[in-house]
Amino acid sequence: MENDSLQTSLAWLRDILQGKIGHGLDARVLQGLRVIHAEKGFMRFDFVVPKSVSDIDGNWNVGALASLVDLLGGVTIFSFANRVVTSVDFSVSYYSTAKIQEHVEIESKVTANRGKLLHVVIEVRRKGNGEVIAVGKQWMASNRQTLAQVSNV
């Protein structure tokens, strides 16, 4: 069921945000994330960069940004495939920096389905002028495990 995978992916994201599942780092890099729009294979988020993910210069730490991109790519692919996925190829291109407390918009979209391989593109843009901050691209492989099976490991 299409809606089941979407609802499950959103519940998974909510549980990560609340620190119920995942690592503490996951909740930290997603702190304050809001889902603006969600459908199968496509999600849009609103985010204010929290102080907890800053680098020494007061910018959004690139590692924290990459972690956010990885997590949101996985959530978006799960909404499409209804399967747990593993990154097999991951890249982030950085075009600009974002300061702490800066407002950004994030869009994540499944762009290719090759059976067990799926591709997602995650764009991070400055809210207001739409300037691209970063673009993440991921190929992910799906398997037959469910979230419940992975959570019990």
N, C-alpha and C positions, 0 to 999 in steps of 0.2 A: 504494500500500500504506500503510495507516494507520500501522503500526509504523515504516516507513521514514521518514516525515516526523517522527515523534516522536524516533527515534534521531538523525536528521540535526540536528534543532533542539537536542538535548542535546549533540551533538558540537560544534555551532556555539558554544553557550554555553561549553563547556569550552575551546575554542580562544580565545575572548575572555578568559576568566579567566586563561589562561596567557599572554596577550599575543601569541599567534601571529597573530591577525587583529584588525581594528578599530584604534582609536586608544588610546594609553596611558591616556587618561582613562577609557575603557570598563573596562579591567582595574582601574583604581584605584577606581572607584565600586562595582564588584562584588566587591572583595577580600574573601575569606572566605565568600562566598555558598555555601550548600549546598542541593542539590535534595533535598527530603524526599519529594515525590510528583510523578509526572509521568504524564499520559495525554494523549491527543489533545484539545487545546483547554483543558486545565486543568493548572496547576502550583502546587505549594506549596514555599516556600523558607524556610530558616532563615538568619538573618543577624545578626551582631554588628557594630554600627556602628564602623568603624575610625577611628582618629585622623586618618588622611589625608584624611578628608572632613568635617572639623569647621569650623565657623565660629569667629569670634573669641570667642564665648561658650561654646564647648565643646559646641555642639549640632550635630546632623547638618545640614550645609549643604543648604538647600532646592534649590539647583541640582543638587547631587550626587544628592539623592533623586529629583528629576525625571528625571535621566539614567538612574538605575536603573529607574525605572518605565517609561520609554520602551524601554529594552533588553529588559526582561522581557516587556513587552507584545508586542514583535516576535517574540521567541522563542516565546511561547505561540501567537501567530497562525500562525507558520510550522509549528508542530506540528500545527495544524488544517488549514491550506490547502496545505502543501507548496510554497509559493511565497514569493519575496521580497516584502516589503511596504514601503510608504511611508506615513508618517503624513500624514493629510489634515486631521485635527482632533485636538487634544491638550489636555487640561486636567488639572491636579492641584489638588485641594482639600486644604488643610492644616488639620488639626483639633488637633494637638498637636505638641510637639517631642520629639525623642529625643536623649538625651545620648550622647556617645562611649562605647563599650564596652557600650551598652545592647543587649539581645537583642530582636530583632523577628521576626515571622513575616510572610511575604508570600504572598498568594494572587493568582493571575492566571487569569482565566477568559474565554474567548470567549463573548460573550453574544448576538451577532447575526451572521448570515451573509446578506448581500444580494448574493450572486454575487461580484463583484470587490471589494465593500466588506465589511469585517469590523469588528466592534466588540469591544473587550476592556476589562475592568475589572480594575484592579490595586489590591488593598487591602493597606495596611501597618498592622500591629497590634502593639502592645506584647505581648511574650510574657509569659504569666502571667495578666494581667488582661484581655487582649483589647481594650484601649482603642485606638480608631482613631487613627492618627497621620496618615495621608494616604490619599486615594483618587484614583487616576488613571483617566481614561477616554480611550480612543483609538478613532477610526475610522481604519482603514488600508485602503489600496487594494493589491490584489495584482496582479502582472504575471506574465509567463511566464518570467522569468529564474530561473535556478537559482542556488544559492549559489556553485557553481563559476564560473559566468559573471561574477558580481559580484566575486568574489575576483580574477579575472584582469584587471579593469579598472585 
